[in-house]
């Protein structure tokens, strides 16, 4: 039987721990036999959970050496760093070939142990920038639900733990077993899109007090119209080359990227708050065609306009128009 050890660290996030524990514990072979033996392990017999309660754990760090898969849940931001003993135990497990996976900000523990160096990895999108800053040898991908490097896997926040577990179960036991546990978990075996659809794309920054502030506000008011680089430069009283250079200096991006980001954010707002058709939203946001809108939206948000509306529409009734 495949052994799964869930490493419980101080101030563990309860959902990050319970999601893999329940998912693997519920998994059975077609003949009814349990497919996994799941154990919680920790450095100390008692561990504080994020949320004001204490867990009592029977297994110590030696369980990592006996496991086929080790899972590291995320912890509260104010938790103490993992101890040298914990990091050493993870390194030994990795050296022995054990599969190791993290949930949410558990990726920071794997990175601290050096297990993500030179690899692709993900974490909750809110923490992705910090992971990349602290561990420059890790290739952070903030837009995906999970990353599978073979032996080392990482997942995004919260519910993405279920996506990762289902992926590992399918890899271990095949699609039929994984599909059954997906039904038990009341979720699809594969979710459309990635983490990008949950990222809050704020309105592009308008530098207050800058020379470009009136121009950027004008763009926001005219997203539905054709806006060219030449027209913007002329409105700013500069050559296109000077305008592009100064625009990047003050906003950190190009005029085109700023405009596209503003249009995508406008489209997200309309998808969330109106029943307008995709064709109409494409026009309102200033895209040349519904096809161009769908392509740009998927590239930035990671899913289709229809899937985004289904997930985030503010009304209980289904939207009237489908792309």
N, C-alpha and C positions, 0 to 999 in steps of 0.2 A: 504494500500500500504506500502511495506517495505521501511523504510527511511534509507538512507545512508548519513552519515556526513563525509566529508573529511577534516581533520584537517590540515590547512595550516600554517606552522611555518616559521619563518624568514629564508630566503635563501633556500626556498623549491626548489627541483629539478622539473622542469616543467613536464617532462615526467612521473615521479613518481606520480604526482598529476593528470595529464590529462588521463593517461591510465585507472585507475579505474573510473574516472568521465565519460569518454566516454563509457566504456564497460557497466556500469550499466545503463547509460542513454539510450543506444541503445536497451536494453533488453525489449522485449514485450511478453505478454502472447499470447497464440495461437489465441485468439479472437481480438488481436490488441491493447489491453490495455497496457499502460506502467506498467512494473513490479516493478520499483523502483522510488522513489523520491530522487534525489541526490542534496545535498547542500554542498557548501564550507563554512567552518567556520574558524575563527581565533580569536586570543586574541585581535588584534587591527584591525581597519578598513582597513589599508593599510599594505601590506606585500611585502617585497623585494623577488623577485625570483632569483634563481641562473641563471645568464645569462644577467643581466643588465636591467631588467624591473620591474615594480611595479604592484602588483595585488590589486584591491579594492574588499574587501570581505564584504558582507552585513550581514552575520550571525556571532554572537559572540560565546563564549564557551558554552552558554546555549543550543546551538543546540546539543551538545554531549548528554545531558540528555534526549533529545527528540528522539534520533536516535535508530534504531534497530541494525545498524552496524556502527562502527566508523573505518575509515581508516587513518593511519598515514603515509604519504609519507616521503621519505628520504629528507635530507637537505645537503647543501654543508658542507664539512669538517670544514670550518672556520666559520660556523654559531655559534651563541651564544647558550649556553645550554638552554633547555626548562625551562620556568619559573615555580615557585612553583604553580602558578595558573593553568597552563596547566597540570602539573603532578597530581594535586589534582582533576581536572576535569576528567582526564582519570581514576583515581582510583575510583571515584564515579560512573562513567559509568560502570566500571568492576563490582563493588559491586552490581549494580542494574541488572546485567545479560546481559548487552549489549555485542554483539559480537564485538571484536576489532582485527583489522588486521594491520600489518605494511608492507610497501613496502621498499625493499632494506635496507638502513641504518636507516630507521624509526624504526627498531628493537631496536636501542640504546635508543630511547625515551621510548618505552615500558619497556625496562630493567631499565631505570632510575626511572620509576614509580613503579618498583617492580613487574610488571605484568608478568614477565618471570621467576621469581624465581622458581626453581624446575621443570621447563618445558623444553622441546626440542624447539629449535628455529633455524632459519637460517637468513642469511643476504648475501650481496654480498660477494663472496669468498675472495676478496681483504681485506675486513674488518672483516672477521670471527675471525681471530686470536686476533684482538683488542677487539672484543665483548667478547670473552672467557676470555681474560686477565682482563678486567675491571669488568666483572660480573661473578665471578666464580660459582655462584649458578645457572647459566643458562647452559644447556646442548646444546652447539652449534654444529650444523650439517652443515658443509660447502659445502657438496656435493649435496644437494637436491634443487629443485626449490621452494618448499614451505613446511611448516610444519603446520598441522592442529591439535591443541590440544583440539578442541571442541569450546570453547568460544574465545580462543586466537589463532591467526594465524599469521605467519610471512612468507615473501617471500624473494627470492634472488633478485639480481639486475635487474633493467630495465625491459626487456621483461617478466621476471618471474612474474611481477605484473599481466599480462594478464592470466598467468596460474592460479594464485591464484584466480582472479576474476571469471574465468570460473568454477573453482572448487566450489566456494561459490554459484554461480548461479545454478550449477547442484545440489548442496546440498539443495538449497532452492526450486527449481522449476522443477527439473528433467533433464534427459539427453537430451530430445528433444529440450527444450528451450535453454539449454547450447550449444548444437550442432549448433543451428541456429545462435547464437551470435558469436560462433567460426568462422562460415563461413563469417559473416559480418566483423570479425576482420582479415580475411584471415590468419588463423592459425589453427593447429590441436587442437581438444578438449583436447588431451593428447599428450605431446611431449615425445618422447623416450629418456630415460636417464635423468640425473639430471644435476646439476650445475658442477659436476666434469668434464664433457667433455669440459668445457670452461676454466678450470684452466690451467694455463701455467705450465707444469711440467718441470722445468729447468733441465739441465744436473746435475746429482748428484755432490755435491761440491767436488772439489779437493783442499785440504788444501795446498796452495802454500808454498813451503819450507819445507814441512813435509817429513818424511822418506817414507811415502806411495805415494807421488806424482808420481814417475815413475811407480809404480805398478798400480795405478788407471788409468793412461793414457794408460798403456798396456792393461788393461781390456777394455777400450773404443775401442781400436783398434782390439780387439779379441772377440767382443760380439757374433759373429756368431759361435764361437767354444765352445765346452764344457769346462766350467771353474768350477773346483771343489775347495772346501775349502782347501783340502790337497795340491792341486797344488799351490794355492795362498800362503799358509803358507810356502811351500817349497821355492817358489820364493822370499819370504820376509826373508827367513833364520830363521824362528821361528817355534815353535810347533803350532799346530792348536789352542790350548787353549790360548797361549800367543798372537798369531796373532789376534784371535777374540776379546780378551780384548783390545788390543792396537788399533785395527781398530775402535771399538766403541768409544774409548776415543777421537780419532782424527777426526772421521766423524760423530759421533752421531747416527750411525745406525750399523746394522750387515753387514758383507760382502754379505750375500745372498740378503738382502733387497736393498743394494746399487746396486748390479748386476741386480736385477729384475727391479728396477726403471730405470736404464740406458737402459735396453732392451725395456721397454715400450716407453721411450722417442725416441729411435731409430725407433721403429715401427710407432709412431706418425709422425715422420719426413717423413718416406717412404710413409705413407698413404696420407700425405698432398702434396707430391712432385713427386710421381711416379704413374704409372698405373700398377705396379707389382701386381700379384695376392696375396691374403692373404696367400696362401701356401708358396709362395716365400718369402714374408715379414716375415713369421714365422721363416723361415730358416735364413734369413739375420739378424734377431734380436736375434737369438740364442735360440728360444723356441723349445722344443722337438718335438712338433707336432702342426698342426693348431688348434686342439681342446684345447691344453694347452695354446696356444697363445690367443684364443678367451676368455677363462675363466679368464686368468690373466688380459687381456686388459679391460674386462668389470668390473672386481673387482677394478681396479685402476682408470679407466677413467669414468666408469659409463654408458657406452654404448658399442655397438658392433663396431668392426673395420669398417664394411660397413657403419653404420650410421655415424661414425666419418668421414670417407672419404667423404661421401655425404655432410656433413656440412662444411668441411674445405679443400677439395681438391682445390689446387691453380689454376686449369685450368677450363675453361668454359665448356669443353666437359666432358661428364660423364665418370667415370673410366671404363676401359674395363672389369675388373674382379670383380665378386661379390662372397663373401664367401658363 
